Amino acid sequence: MSTVHTPQTTAEALLADGTTVGIRPIGPDDRQAVLDLHNDGLSEESRRMRFFGVSRNAPGQAADRLCGAPRAGLLALGAWVGEELVGEADCELLDEPPDTAELALAVADRWHHRGVATLLLEHLVHAARAAGVRFFEADTLFGNRAVHRVFADLGLPLQRRFAQGEVRVRVPLDETDERYRSAVDERGRRADVASLGALLRPASVAVVGVSRREGSVGRTVLAKIRQGGFTGEAWAVNPHAGEIDGEPAYPSVGALPAVPDLVVLAVPVAAVPGVAEECGAAGVRALVVLTSGLGADEARRLMRACRRHSMRLVGPNSLGTAQTDPAVRLDAEFGGAFPRPGSAGVAVQSGGVGIALLSRLAWLGIGVSSFVSLGDKYDVSGNDLLQWWETDGRTDLALLHLESFGSPRAFARTARRVTRTIPVLTVDAGRSIAGRRGAASHTAAAATPTVTREALFRQAGITATRSIEELVEAAALLHAQPLPAPRGAVAVVSNAGGIGILAADACAEAGLVLPELPVELGELLPPGASVRNPVDTTAAIRPAELALFLHALDREEAIDAILVCLAPTALCDTPVHGPVHALLEGPARRRVPIAAVLLDQQVPVRYRTCADGGSLPAYSDTVAAARALAHARDRARWLAEPPPEPAALPADGPDCDRRTARSLVDGYLTAHPEGGWLDPLTTTDLLEAYGLPLVTTVWARDERATSVAANGLGRLGHEGKVALKAYWPGQVHKSAAGAVRTGLATDAEVRAAYREFTRRFDPELAGAVVQPMAPPGVELLVGVVQDQVFGPLVVLGLGGTAADVLADRVARLAPLSDRDLAAMVAELRSAPLLLGNGGAPPVDLAAVRSVLSRLSRLADDFPELAEADLNPVIARPDGAVCVDARVRLEPRPSFDPYLRRLRRPALAERT
């Protein structure tokens, strides 16, 4: 390890009170800052605790050690607020025991109890692990309660030894410990929520750029703030107007009567960075930037101002925000209507989508707890909003429209937690991106953006819809009705046979089931009615009969949901006494969810008020109703499962040798700085380091060596035969190139095959891979692709030469949980082949899951593994073996998705 002082290594993160700090290595240029911290920042008592005494030379010695010439074995990180160093944490390798570093901490007294030490330790743990450190040790005074509390709250197991008033603390640095990750998540959630208070519960607001012109954005927003009944102070800022609409206008933020919590910017592009800097210098804690069209320079300056002054930012290119909490009542957006108060949290990237969604929710009758138009999403994201809604005490439904993900793995962890308590729905935008990723393997071809996003949503428990209409349809049911049982057994009831059949078809296509109903229920129906599911009550059913029948259905244990489809008829004297009236006279909430399809309804979905005051979702179309019930069933299934945990793998050792794998990866990338496809032997060595089952492989470089290898391996092969595969650097699809020969039984056949390879592939040919023929079984594709944003995506599908033609695949994002492993096998269309079809014995599913789990962990441990394609993996009742594999490495930095830090948007790409 060594100290390095480069601005590019700065990570920005939130303290417990929402303050933004920068974490970066301490270097030679920081000597004065380190001296100031230890001299002026620490009280005499703090220095005694830090240095075990009050020596005047101790601060200088610490500065010399931390800021001297870089040396191996020392890693030091500082926490900076603006130009002030508010804390440092360092570790230095010990000679004994190995893999252990001595730890030291110091935090300025006035920054105590804000989480500085804990945040520094989290980043030091990450950096030290990457440098090969496995344990921290620290000597502390027995009375140093503050540092003992920091260690205890970290989330990692501790070992303590007491001796003569001192405590020796030993901390194993296991970042994969779920307790540690959960503790980091909880600290991040608290800090995030604290930082959003000024944005979503401001006590005062200023709008900068309020024009005299009617209809201008700034003036419209200010008018809505005032007309909406904002409970705090609202000020206008315009350097060219003394008053606007009879209220004073101030020339600058600095001239306001008080510092506002929140400032809304509606100023020209060129003015945005300067106004943001002025706001930060004044002490403003949150910005909403409505301005669009920022270039890269304006964007970077805006972000620097926000991070330097601990301001959270919504936008730019935002429609604004709204908060309907009676204690706030803030409507700071320029949409056409005031959001209706309620309990749905709404976050959108597109202003147009936001306007449409708010309009549909208002018409339906679902009110909003808070609304945020994220715009270009430089800072505040969907992840932030989920954490706010999780704890705001008002939100029971979350609706998202996200066009991009800055930190999808952090988003997934947050969503997994939040969806346990409230439904989270999203519009899956961006599915139509043309073309497949430019990669060469079967796995990479399967890893489209749509597949990746679907994996994210599925694993996080998010209800993903394909349009605003479908989002609202699902929200209407989830907001007003109980969840069905996970089976999804639906009873369809209609007063017209044709519409009942259409509803049954829609349910079946949505994956719902229609069980047989007890024939005794037919006694409750008029003559000529059919009790088969779908139930045809006939148009002659009387309201009382329908009400009694629905009540009986609600008590049937085999039924999880009821779908009532009603067509208007003229058989009743007045509509008041018709079947709809009977439906609404019953309770809105029953044991099972109930939805209606009303054929004369003009709008896609609306609430109908029942006699008990509750809401019944009514749809105009059977497909929409069935789709909403399926979404509810999927949520019920998600909640019925225990929270997923990463699938277990053996610890470091012969069966999972991370050190050997690291040596192979580093060695290859040192020799090939641009990366590339591994040769057969290196591929085998890397996969075997993680215990992946591979058929015995010999790489022979000429005909004679091929013959010798085939003679030795033949006795291991099925029916004494071998396979021969031509190899040349950069090769990907052997079969498509005609580079595979199987079932070779004699030396003459082996030599003939090699000579053919020579004729076809010289001068590229670098030899041949010789393998014993594996016994037949089900051929599978198992692969992984590293997505630079989403992380590793693991793919399972039917394999062999027809892998791309059949396209029977499922995918999940790593790390895989036990639930993921089971679901991936079950979701294949070809699953019956694995479970035993036509009397054939089932394959060893545990072996298949082991391959998936090990490949997932390999990709999770090594971001340099750009893609791996194991095809085919032959699954049999007695195990699974991979007979062909390709691995590509790329130089990529290690990225810990669980490390607390504010994301960095790609500002240079924005225009």
Secondary structure, 3 states (H helix, E strand, C coil): CCCCCCHHHCEEEECCCCCEEEEEECCHHHHHHHHHHHHHHCCHHHHHHHHCCCCCCHHHHHHHHHHCCCCCCEEEEEEEECCEEEEEEEEEECCCCCCEEEEEEEECHHHCCCCHHHHHHHHHHHHHHHCCCCEEEEEEECCCHHHHHHHHHCCCCCEEEEECCEEEEEEECCCCCHHHHHHHHHHHHHHHHHHHHHHHCCCEEEEECCCCCCCCHHHHHHHHHHHCCCCCEEEEECCCCCEECCEEEECCHHHCCCCCCEEEECCCHHHHHHHHHHHHHHCCCEEEECCCCCCHHHHHHHHHHHHHCCCEEECCCCCEEEECCCCCCEEEECCCCCCCEEEEEEEECCHHHHHHHHHHHHHHCCCEEEEEECCCCCCCCHHHHHHHHHHCCCCCEEEEEECCCCCHHHHHHHHHHHCCCCCEEEEECCCCCCCCCCCCCHHHHHCCHHHHHHHHHHHHCCEEECCHHHHHHHHHHHHHCCCCCCCCEEEEEECCHHHHHHHHHHHHHCCCECCCCCHHHHHHCCCCCECCCCEECCCCCCHHHHHHHHHHHHCCCCCCEEEEEECCCCCCCCHHHCHHHHHHHCCCCCCCCEEEEECCCCCCEEEEECCCCCEEEEECCHHHHHHHHHHHHHHHHHHHCCCCCECCCCCCECCECHHHHHHHHHHHHHHCCCCEECCHHHHHHHHHHCCCCECCCEEECCHHHHHHHHHHHHHHCHHHCEEEEECCCCCCCCCCCCCEEEEECCHHHHHHHHHHHHHHHCCCCCCEEEEECCCCCEEEEEEEEEECCCEEEEEEEECCCCHHHHCCEEEEECCCEHHHHHHHHHHCCCHHHHHCCCCCCCCCHHHHHHHHHHHHHHHHHCCCEEEEEEEEEEEECCEEEECCEEEEECCCCCCCCCCCCCCCCCHHHCC
